[in-house]
């Protein structure tokens, strides 16, 4: 599932220590050209919410 790939990437960025999650949308957009910035921000928001609630978006 592509969403799993989208969700894993911000976790990798966070774990690298290079950026915090609030700056990850632009990195998602660069890594996955099929995502517009708005869609990347939405994916990131959903990932953060699901991580906090351990639910799914």
Secondary structure as GFF3:
##gff-version 3
##sequence-region A 1 57
A	DSSP	alpha_helix	2	16	.	.	.	ID=ss1
A	DSSP	three_ten_helix	21	23	.	.	.	ID=ss2
A	DSSP	alpha_helix	24	31	.	.	.	ID=ss3
A	DSSP	alpha_helix	37	53	.	.	.	ID=ss4
###
